[in-house]
Structure formats: structure tokens, C-alpha cells
Amino acid sequence: MRKTRQQVRQELERQFDASVARYIVEELFQCSYAELVHDGTAEVTPTEEETLRHVVKRVEAGYPLQYAFERAYFYGYTFHVNEYVLIPRPETEELVYFILQKFGDESLRVLDIGTGSGVIALTLKLENRHFDVTAVDISEDALHVAKRNAEELGADITFVQSDGLEAVEQPFDIIVSNPPYISENEKSLMSESTLRYEPHLALFAEDEGYALYEQWINAIEGTPRCVAFEIGFAQKERVEQLLRERFPEAIVGTERDMHGKDRIVYALSN
């Protein structure tokens, strides 16, 4: 006789922390935890058993749960993720929301630099089909993930393998990015799983985390209507200054995230 979903839940709760066990069963069975507690009599299928063995092995090895299942959620959409791309964070949803609030019904040319799994570029396209979106990344492996997500979500955007803006045809109306911005000195503040499994190419930047802001801002041609970057909580002043120097006529400012930390630095031009 096969195990029931409730039996699997109970076994996982003995093996892992409650939050981890809950995440695994909800993802595995694609139902709420309450359903499993009150009505978990359904038998586990062979496919679910195979997935469970694979996931448990990875979680025991220290993999983030999103990598164990190879999926993550962003702005209401489901994205494929693996070790070639960052796990999307809720704070980045606020960057997408900022752009959509400003330009959500317009037909504009949009560039997402360092797209990773494509969450920013694809969500912008899905939320506003009038956007003409180009997504670039230096990593061929990351672009494979982003292209898979585009196909699965039905979002028609352009992908370019590029080191920053080198291989893209400018100008753009909107340039947006969640770039690598962590200093090597901040490694001690990061979780072990992030350091071990998430791609360092997408996390760390030289010059105390500012190198790519400076490189990419200086490479922008023309004057986009909006340039918006996600930043680290203490990077506001220098990134604002870089944008003011490059776009002296623009309105430069910073938006805080849900935790009250400086998170989005932008330059808005007419």
C-alpha cells in the first residue's frame, strides 16, 4: 500500500523544520497545508514519490528549496530556476511595480540588463503587452533558463547575450536592472546556502559593489525616459550621484522597499 499525503507530511515534519516541511508538501502536492492536515488521505502517486526523493536529497544537501523544486514565484507567475540564476526576491517585485505604475499602459522600448531567469523582463511584458522588451545577460546558461521561462509563460521578448550594454542596439525608453551589487566584504553577512549555491556572477561586483552601476550608466546612449536600478540598502547616495552626473536634467530619486530600506534608485526624464 502506498503512503498517504498525510503520512508524508508527518514524516517530513519529523525530519525537517516545520516551515521547510510545509513548503515541501505544499509544493509537492500543489495544495494548501490546511487541506493536507484535514484531508490528506489521498495516496501518493509514483511520480510524486520520485519527486519527493529527489527534493529531500537536495534539501538535505543544503540546496535552497526553490532550487530543489526548480521553480520560484514572482509577481504571481511561476518561473523555472536553477543554480545558473538567482532565486527571485520579493523586493525585486517592487522594481517591476515601480515601472508599471509609471509606464504600464504605454508602448515603449524596454531593456533589462542582467536578466537572469528573466523575472523582470518577462513580468513587464506579461503585464504590458505593448512593451517591446529586450533582456540581456552575460551568462549563456542564465539565458537558457530565461528563454525557457519565456516559452512556458508565452512572453515574446528579445534575448541578447551581452556584457552589459555592449551588444545591444540603443536607445531604449526604459532601462531597468537588478545588477550584481554585493561587495566581497559582505560575504560574512550572507547565508551559507546563498554563498554555496546561487551564482556569484549575479551577486558580487567589484569596487565595493558599485562597478556595474558605473559601467552600465556610462554606457547608456541618449536619455531614456527612465533608468531604474535595484540597490543594496546602503548604496543610495553613490548610485544617485552617478545618475545625476550622467543625466543632469533628470529627476533622480530613491524608493524604499516593504521593509523601509532604500531599494530602487531611478532617473526620470521627459
JOBEL-V523444 format. One record per residue. PHI is phi in whole degrees, 0 to 359 (NA if undefined). PSI is psi in whole degrees, -180 to 180 (none if undefined). OMEGA is omega in radians with two decimals (* if undefined). Layout:
PHI_PSI_OMEGA ; PHI_PSI_OMEGA
//
This chain:
NA_137_3.13 ; 283_155_3.07 ; 291_153_3.02 ; 270_164_3.09 ; 300_-37_-3.13 ; 293_-38_3.08 ; 296_-42_3.10 ; 298_-44_3.11 ; 302_-46_-3.10 ; 294_-39_3.11 ; 295_-42_3.13 ; 294_-36_3.12 ; 293_-28_3.07 ; 282_-26_-3.03 ; 269_-33_-3.03 ; 232_169_2.98 ; 302_154_-3.07 ; 303_-42_-3.10 ; 294_-37_3.12 ; 291_-46_3.13 ; 300_-42_-3.14 ; 296_-44_3.13 ; 301_-46_-3.08 ; 297_-48_-3.07 ; 290_-36_3.12 ; 293_-39_3.12 ; 288_-42_-3.08 ; 296_-46_-3.06 ; 261_-5_3.11 ; 52_50_3.05 ; 210_171_-3.08 ; 284_156_3.10 ; 298_-38_3.14 ; 300_-40_3.11 ; 299_-40_-3.11 ; 290_-35_3.14 ; 291_-43_-3.02 ; 267_-23_-3.13 ; 208_76_-3.12 ; 248_35_-3.04 ; 278_-12_3.14 ; 297_141_3.13 ; 284_147_3.11 ; 284_131_-3.13 ; 282_162_3.08 ; 302_-38_3.11 ; 296_-43_3.12 ; 295_-38_3.10 ; 298_-43_3.14 ; 296_-44_3.10 ; 298_-43_-3.12 ; 299_-45_3.12 ; 301_-43_-3.14 ; 296_-45_-3.10 ; 293_-47_-3.13 ; 300_-42_3.11 ; 300_-42_-3.13 ; 288_-42_3.13 ; 296_-40_3.09 ; 298_-30_3.13 ; 279_-6_3.09 ; 103_3_3.14 ; 298_142_2.94 ; 301_148_-3.07 ; 301_-36_-3.13 ; 295_-38_3.08 ; 289_-34_3.13 ; 300_-41_3.11 ; 268_-12_-3.11 ; 60_36_3.03 ; 206_151_3.12 ; 213_164_-3.06 ; 243_141_-3.10 ; 208_121_3.07 ; 57_33_3.13 ; 86_0_3.14 ; 250_156_3.11 ; 257_129_-3.10 ; 238_140_2.97 ; 286_134_3.08 ; 223_152_2.99 ; 209_-170_-3.01 ; 291_-5_3.10 ; 274_-10_-3.10 ; 225_155_3.07 ; 291_151_2.94 ; 285_124_-3.10 ; 296_140_-3.14 ; 255_152_3.12 ; 300_-32_-3.13 ; 299_-32_-3.14 ; 290_-26_3.04 ; 301_-32_-3.13 ; 291_-29_3.05 ; 294_-44_3.08 ; 297_-45_-3.14 ; 300_-40_3.13 ; 301_-47_-3.14 ; 295_-44_-3.11 ; 294_-35_3.11 ; 294_-33_-3.12 ; 277_-39_-2.95 ; 223_24_-2.95 ; 294_-13_-3.13 ; 239_15_-3.08 ; 257_158_3.06 ; 264_101_-3.03 ; 225_157_3.10 ; 268_122_-3.00 ; 241_138_3.07 ; 238_129_3.03 ; 249_115_-3.10 ; 265_130_-3.11 ; 72_55_-2.91 ; 290_-26_-3.13 ; 61_-123_3.13 ; 286_-7_3.09 ; 91_13_-3.00 ; 298_-40_-3.12 ; 290_-54_-3.07 ; 299_-46_-3.08 ; 290_-39_3.11 ; 294_-41_3.09 ; 301_-42_3.13 ; 292_-41_-3.13 ; 293_-34_-3.13 ; 277_-24_3.08 ; 218_96_-3.08 ; 294_-12_3.11 ; 282_-19_3.10 ; 294_138_2.98 ; 259_101_-2.92 ; 255_133_2.99 ; 242_133_3.14 ; 239_130_-3.12 ; 237_150_3.02 ; 205_149_3.11 ; 284_-22_-3.05 ; 267_121_3.08 ; 295_-37_3.13 ; 296_-42_3.09 ; 298_-41_-3.14 ; 296_-33_3.07 ; 299_-42_3.12 ; 295_-46_-3.12 ; 297_-40_3.13 ; 294_-38_3.08 ; 298_-43_3.12 ; 296_-40_3.12 ; 299_-42_-3.14 ; 293_-45_-3.09 ; 291_-31_-3.12 ; 268_-9_3.13 ; 71_38_-3.14 ; 251_122_-3.09 ; 266_98_3.09 ; 229_170_-3.13 ; 260_134_3.09 ; 248_139_3.12 ; 223_129_3.00 ; 278_119_-3.01 ; 204_144_2.97 ; 276_96_-3.06 ; 66_-129_-3.08 ; 264_8_-3.01 ; 302_-42_-2.98 ; 253_16_-3.13 ; 251_150_3.14 ; 269_114_3.11 ; 266_167_0.15 ; 269_171_3.05 ; 234_154_3.08 ; 280_-37_-3.12 ; 228_131_3.02 ; 238_125_-3.06 ; 227_148_-3.14 ; 197_144_2.86 ; 248_86_-2.98 ; 277_168_2.92 ; 299_124_-3.09 ; 220_13_-3.12 ; 267_135_3.08 ; 282_148_3.07 ; 302_-28_-3.12 ; 291_-14_-3.08 ; 265_6_-3.11 ; 302_-36_-3.09 ; 294_-17_-3.13 ; 269_-5_-3.01 ; 260_157_-3.13 ; 289_154_-3.13 ; 297_-40_-3.10 ; 293_-37_3.09 ; 297_-48_-3.12 ; 295_-35_-3.05 ; 279_-36_-2.96 ; 244_-29_-3.11 ; 278_148_-2.99 ; 292_121_-3.12 ; 296_-29_3.10 ; 301_-31_-3.12 ; 265_-3_-3.09 ; 254_-47_-2.90 ; 253_146_3.08 ; 223_151_3.13 ; 286_180_-3.13 ; 55_49_3.11 ; 57_31_3.09 ; 95_-2_-3.03 ; 261_-6_-2.94 ; 302_-44_-3.05 ; 282_-31_3.01 ; 304_-50_-3.10 ; 296_-46_-3.11 ; 299_-47_-3.04 ; 285_-39_3.12 ; 298_-42_-3.14 ; 290_-20_-3.14 ; 271_-6_-3.13 ; 289_131_3.09 ; 261_145_3.14 ; 70_-162_3.13 ; 232_96_3.12 ; 298_156_3.06 ; 292_-27_3.13 ; 208_134_2.92 ; 237_125_-3.07 ; 222_128_-3.13 ; 237_141_2.85 ; 284_144_-3.11 ; 228_165_2.93 ; 286_160_-2.97 ; 297_-18_-3.09 ; 245_18_-3.02 ; 255_5_-3.03 ; 306_-55_-2.95 ; 298_-47_-3.08 ; 290_-40_3.13 ; 292_-40_3.04 ; 302_-43_-3.12 ; 296_-39_3.09 ; 300_-42_3.14 ; 290_-38_3.11 ; 296_-39_3.14 ; 293_-38_-3.11 ; 279_-34_-3.10 ; 232_75_-3.03 ; 296_-22_-3.13 ; 268_-6_-3.05 ; 278_159_2.95 ; 273_115_-3.11 ; 252_134_-3.13 ; 201_-178_-3.10 ; 225_139_3.04 ; 252_142_3.08 ; 268_155_-3.14 ; 270_-173_-3.08 ; 297_-19_3.13 ; 262_5_3.13 ; 82_12_-3.14 ; 262_145_3.05 ; 301_127_-3.00 ; 223_-32_-3.10 ; 234_120_3.02 ; 253_134_-3.04 ; 223_158_2.96 ; 231_121_-3.13 ; 249_129_3.14 ; 235_155_3.12 ; 285_none_*
//
